[in-house]
């Protein structure tokens, strides 16, 4: 399971297992000149707290004031990861937990 969050301001957050974060570590701080991505933040899964701290970090990025006019923030989801049935078993607990964070947050569309 991996969660990838891209913000309006060009920040990229990746929430993944330790091994995947270690693989992506080489890309941190190396965004190409002129890229729409200005920063990469890696968040390692934390099963001990059910990823609560990671979800909080992601929600802060989603709800941050990005020069918006006060409209609801729009969040897109790759539907392949969120099937209508058996969400927990196919999408896994990481994706299911993120979905709960999104659906419980106000001001999102």
C-alpha positions as CSV (number, residue, x, y, z in Angstrom):
1,X,0.0,0.0,0.0
2,X,1.2,3.5,-0.9
3,X,-0.5,6.8,-0.6
4,X,0.7,9.6,-2.9
5,X,-0.5,13.2,-2.2
6,X,0.2,16.0,-4.6
7,X,-0.7,19.5,-3.4
8,X,-1.6,22.7,-5.4
9,X,1.6,24.2,-4.1
10,X,3.8,21.5,-5.6
11,X,4.5,19.4,-2.5
12,X,4.6,15.6,-3.0
13,X,4.0,13.3,0.0
14,X,4.5,9.6,-0.1
15,X,3.3,7.4,2.7
16,X,4.7,3.9,2.3
17,X,6.5,1.0,3.9
18,X,10.1,1.5,5.1
19,X,11.6,-0.3,2.2
20,X,9.8,1.8,-0.4
21,X,10.7,5.0,1.4
22,X,14.4,4.0,1.5
23,X,14.3,3.4,-2.3
24,X,12.8,6.9,-2.8
25,X,15.1,8.6,-0.4
26,X,17.6,9.4,-3.3
27,X,14.9,11.7,-4.9
28,X,14.4,13.9,-1.8
29,X,15.7,17.4,-2.4
30,X,16.5,16.7,-6.1
31,X,13.6,18.2,-8.0
32,X,14.5,19.3,-11.4
33,X,14.6,23.0,-12.3
34,X,11.2,24.1,-13.6
35,X,9.4,21.1,-12.2
36,X,5.9,21.5,-10.9
37,X,7.0,19.4,-7.9
38,X,8.9,21.6,-5.4
39,X,9.4,19.1,-2.6
40,X,9.2,15.4,-1.7
41,X,8.3,14.3,1.8
42,X,8.5,10.6,2.7
43,X,6.4,9.3,5.5
44,X,7.1,5.7,6.8
45,X,4.2,3.6,7.8
46,X,3.7,3.4,11.5
47,X,1.6,0.4,12.5
48,X,1.9,1.1,16.3
49,X,-0.3,4.2,16.1
50,X,-2.3,3.0,13.0
51,X,-0.6,5.7,11.0
52,X,-2.6,8.4,12.9
53,X,0.4,10.8,12.9
54,X,1.0,10.3,9.2
55,X,-2.7,10.8,8.3
56,X,-2.6,14.0,10.4
57,X,0.4,15.2,8.4
58,X,-1.3,14.5,5.1
59,X,-4.5,16.2,6.2
60,X,-2.6,19.3,7.2
61,X,-1.2,19.4,3.7
62,X,-4.6,18.9,2.2
63,X,-6.4,21.5,4.2
64,X,-3.5,24.1,4.2
65,X,-4.4,27.5,2.8
66,X,-2.9,27.4,-0.7
67,X,-4.0,30.8,-1.9
68,X,-7.5,29.4,-2.4
69,X,-10.6,31.6,-2.2
70,X,-12.1,29.6,0.6
71,X,-13.8,27.0,-1.6
72,X,-13.7,23.4,-0.6
73,X,-10.4,21.6,-1.3
74,X,-10.7,19.0,-4.0
75,X,-9.1,15.6,-3.4
76,X,-8.7,13.1,-6.2
77,X,-8.5,9.3,-5.7
78,X,-7.3,6.5,-8.0
79,X,-10.4,4.3,-8.0
80,X,-8.4,1.1,-8.5
81,X,-7.2,1.4,-4.9
82,X,-10.7,2.0,-3.5
83,X,-13.1,-0.7,-4.8
84,X,-16.7,-0.5,-3.8
85,X,-16.6,-3.9,-2.1
86,X,-13.9,-5.5,0.1
87,X,-12.2,-2.2,0.6
88,X,-10.1,-3.3,3.6
89,X,-8.9,-6.6,2.0
90,X,-8.0,-5.2,-1.4
91,X,-7.0,-1.6,-0.7
92,X,-5.4,-2.6,2.6
93,X,-5.6,-0.9,6.0
94,X,-3.3,2.0,4.9
95,X,-5.7,3.1,2.2
96,X,-8.8,2.4,4.3
97,X,-7.4,4.5,7.1
98,X,-6.7,7.4,4.7
99,X,-10.2,7.1,3.3
100,X,-11.7,7.4,6.9
101,X,-9.5,10.5,7.5
102,X,-10.8,12.1,4.3
103,X,-14.4,11.3,4.8
104,X,-14.3,12.6,8.4
105,X,-12.7,16.0,7.4
106,X,-14.8,19.0,6.7
107,X,-14.1,21.4,3.8
108,X,-13.2,18.7,1.3
109,X,-14.9,17.9,-1.9
